[in-house]
Amino acid sequence: MLELVRPVLQLLKDENTALESFEALMALTNLASAGESVRKRILKEGGFVNIEHYMYEQHNMLRRAATECMCNLAVQEEVVKYFTGENDRIKLLVLLCGEEDDSLIKAALGTLAILSSLQIDLEDYNDVDLQDDDRKKLSEFIEENRNICEKILNVKSFTEIFKHLCASENSELQFRALYVIRNIIKTKKDIAIRIVETDLMDVLFAIKETKDDRLTNEKNRKVVSDIIQHCLEYGLIQPNRDHTITEEDEDAASE
């Protein structure tokens, strides 16, 4: 399968027809899902830049296919560094989430969800005596994660785009949008507060309270509950904002 990577990448040329490029991108998407060794070969052969080029295409099918391919590549550790530098790659993904093509949005959200996920559980390292190299690696993971999450929030249209997605009737798009928000919230308090200060929270509270499965589902409500719980633990919202009754409320009600 590795031997297929180079000839398929060579099909990504501007002089080729849109159909040829589309088929090449779809083939690369399938190859990228085959395993780490294939993804590494795609990157080694310069595939990242070639694939990214088509994410800027006006042709919707090419843009969607390229974004789907990027989503499969994003699980590769090396890919994260392409997005943490001084560039607008994260901004592009957020803006693609505001398009009308559900498949394109799904791929862009999936890529953001992967990139914004801290790929390790910090609690596993609480009582571990790490070697210097391991500690440095852990710090790099954390810093890259924060960098990605801040870049997402820095996109001016982030709040409006994600409000729309969180209210989407498409439960899969809603889930991915909520997942990205949860990743951002979990990063640290200073970043989480930037979400809390927006009216995204009103949408999240509405999702948590609704019992209408046509508007959301139990899996998505669980993600929202996790988001709200993190905000409570940070002290960014009050318990009664979570529709629970505080002692002060009880006293007022009894007067």
N, C-alpha and C positions, 0 to 999 in steps of 0.2 A: 504493500500500500504506500510505503514511503516513496517508491519510485514514481508514483503518480503525481506527486505534489508539483514538481518543477514543470512538467508539460501542461498541467492545468493552469498554473500561474501564468504561463506564457500566453495563454489565451486572453488574459486581461490586458488588452491593448486598445487604445482609443480608435484605431482604424478598423477594429472588428465591429461587427453588427451588434446591436443591443441584445439580440437573441443569443449570440455566441457568448457575450459577456455575462448575460444572465445565467446561462447554463454552466459556465465556468464557476461563477459565484455559488451556485447551488451545489456543484460538485465539491467545492472547497468547504462549504458548510457541512456537508456530510463527512468529508475527510476530517475536519476539525473535531467532529464528535466521536471519532474512532479511538482517540486516546492521546496521551501526553506526547508520545514520540512523534506522532504525526503533526500535532500542533507545533512542537519545537521545530520540525522540519519546515513547516509553512513560514514560521518566523525567521528561520535561518536563511530561507530563500528570498527574503525581502517581502513576504506576503502581506505584512501589516499595512505598509504604506499603499500597496497596490489595492488592497481591499478597501481601505479607508477612503481612497479616492472616489469610489463609487457611492459612498455615503453622502457625498455632496451633489450627486447627480440630480437633475430635474426629473429624469425618467423614474417614475415611482417604483416600478418593479426592480430596477437595478438598485435603487436606494434601499428598498426593503431587503433584497437578497444580501447586500453588503452588510447591513446592520445585523441580520440574522447570523451571518458568518462571524461578525465581530463578537456577537454574544457567545458563540461557542469558543472563540479564542480567549475570551476574557477570563476564563477559569485558570488560564496559565499565569503563573506568578510573574513572569517577565513582562506580561502585557500591562500590568498595573502601572509600571514606570512610564509608559507612553502617555498616561493620563495625568500624572502628578506634576509634570513639568509646566513651564510657562507656555501654555497653549489653550485653545478653546475647544478641545475635544469633549470635555464634559458638557460644556455649554451646548455643543451640537446635539448630544444625546438628549439633553433636557428639552431642547427645542423640537426634536423629532417626536418627543412624547406629546407634543401639542398638535401633531398632524391628524388627519382624518382617517388614515388607513390603520385599522385595528391591528393588523399583522405587523406593520412597521412599529407602531406604538409598543406592542408586546415585546418585540425584539429590543427596542431602545430601553424599555423599562427593565427587561431581563439583564441587559448589560450593566445598567446602573445598579441594579440589585446585587449583582456579583461584585462589581468594583467597590461598592460601599460597604460590603460585608467584611468584618474583621475575621479573617480565616482561621483564627484560633480563639479558644475560650480562655480569657485572662484568668479566670478562677482556677484553672488547672495549674497556674504558675505561682499562686499565692505563697505556697510553702516550699517552693523548689529553689534549691541553690544553683543558679544558672552559671555556666561558664561565661567568660567575658564575650566570646563570640556569639553565644546564644542570646545573651542579654542585649547585645547590639542588634541582633536580628529581630528580636522581639520589639525593641524600640523603633526599628525601621517599619515594621508591620503597623504599629500603632500610629506613627507619624503619617504614613501613607494613607491610612484609613481616614484620619482626621482631614488630611489635605483633600481627599476626594469629596468627603461630606461637605466641607466648606465651599468647595468649588460648585457643588450642586446648589447650595443655598445662595451663592453669589449670582446666580443667573436671575436676572430681573423678573422674568416671567414665571419663575419656579412656583410661587404660591398659586397663581391663577391656574396654571396647567395642572398642578397636582390636586387642587380643589375639584376641578372638573373630573379628573381621573378617580378620585376617591368617591365621587358621587356617581360614577359610571354604573350603568346597568349590566355591563360586562364584568362578571365577578372575577374573571382572571386578571383583567386589567386593574380592577380595584385592588385585588390582592397584591399585585406586584408594586403598585404605587404605595400601598400601606407598608409593604415590606421595606421599601426604600426609606420611607419616613421613620420606621422603627430603627433601621440601621443608623440613621442620622441621630436620632434621639439617644441611642445607646452610646454614642461616641464619647461625649462628656457634657457636663451641665452647661458650659458656656456656649456650646453649639446647640444643645437642645432648646435653650431659651429663645433662640431665633425662630424656632417652629412655634413655640408657645405664644410668642408675641403676634402671630398672624391669626387670621380668621380661619385657618385650616383646622384649628382646634374645635371650632363650632361644628364643622363637618364631622370630625372624629367623634365628638360626643353624640351627635345625631346617629351615626352608624352604630355606636355601642348600645344605644337605647332602642333602636328599631327592632321589631320582632317580625317584620315583613321580609320573608325570604326572597321576595321578588326584588328587593332593594339591596340585600346583602346576604351573607350566609354565616354559619357558625364559625367557620375557619377564619373569615375576615374579621368577625367580631372579636375573635381571640387575639388577633394581631393588634387591633385597636386597644383592647384591654391591656396588653403588654405595654403599648405606648403610654397610655394613661398612668399605668403603674410606675413606670420609670419617671414620669413627670412628678408624680406624688413623692417618690423617694428622693428626687432632687429638691423637693420643696418649691417647685415652680408653679404648682396649682394647689388649691386648697381642697380638702376632702369633700366639702359640700359642692365644689365645682364638678366633682365626679358623681353628683346626684346621690350622695350619702348625707346623713344628718349629723351635724356636729353637735357637741354639747351645748354650744351657744344657741343653736337652732331649737334644741329640745327645750331649753329654758324659756326662749321667747314664745314657743308654742304653748307652754303651760301657764303663761301669765294671763 
